[in-house]
Amino acid sequence: MRKFHPMSIEDREMFSYNRTYQQVQDEIKRINAQPEQPMKYSFEFLKGYIKDDDEGMKKKCYDAIAKYSDKLDWSEAHY
């Protein structure tokens, strides 16, 4: 004998929303775990937000690019 538990429509919508939200957050974490994203952010920040005479911020950006470039997958670089 199987028991069914009544659930309101609001609860179903809340559970559905929470599941979808968690899936989106997991996807964002997966994408940001790739080394290409921090490098892309560093290049965009370097290009768009740093003044020409701000050597300290330029150094931070170039250091971040160098740090993540070592983690890139070069297995298909010959294509």
N, C-alpha and C positions, 0 to 999 in steps of 0.2 A: 504494500500500500504506500503510495507516494503522497507526501504532504506538500501542498502548495502554500507558499507564504504570500499573502497579499501585499502588494507594493504600490504605492501611489505613483501617479504619472510624474509628479515633481521629483520623487526619489530616482526614478528611472532616468529622467533628464539630467539630474545631478551626477549620477554615476557615469552616464555617457559623456557628459562634459568633462568630468575628472579624468576619464580614461583617454579621451582625445587630447586633453591638455598635457597629460603625462607622455603620450606618444610624441607630441610635438617637442616637448622638452628633451626627451631622449634622442630625437633626431638632431636637435641643435647641438647637444653634447657630442654626438657621433661626428657631426661635421666639424665642430671646433677642435676635435681631437686630432684631426689631420694637420700636418705641418704647413700645408699650403695656406690655410686661413690666417694664422698669425703673420705669415710673410706678406700676404695680400694686404692685411690691415696696416702693417708697417710701411709698405710702399705707398699706400693711399695717404697715410698720415704724413709721411715724408713729403709727398707731392703737394698736398693740399693745405696743411695746417702749420707748417714750420716756416719761419722766416729765414731768409738767406744768411743772416748773421748769428743764428742760434746753433752754435757748434755742439753744445751739450746734448740737445735733443736729437740732432743728426747722428751723433755717436750712439745714442741709445737705440735708435731705429736700425742703424747698420749692424749693431751688435745683435739685435733680435733677429734680423735677417740672416746673419751668419750662423746663429745658434740653430735656427730651424732649417737652414739649407743642408746641414749635415744629416738631418732626419728624412730628407726626401728620398723617394724610391726612384733610383736611376736605372732600374732593370730594363726599361723600354726606351731609354734615351736614344738608342741608335735608330729609331723609326722616324 
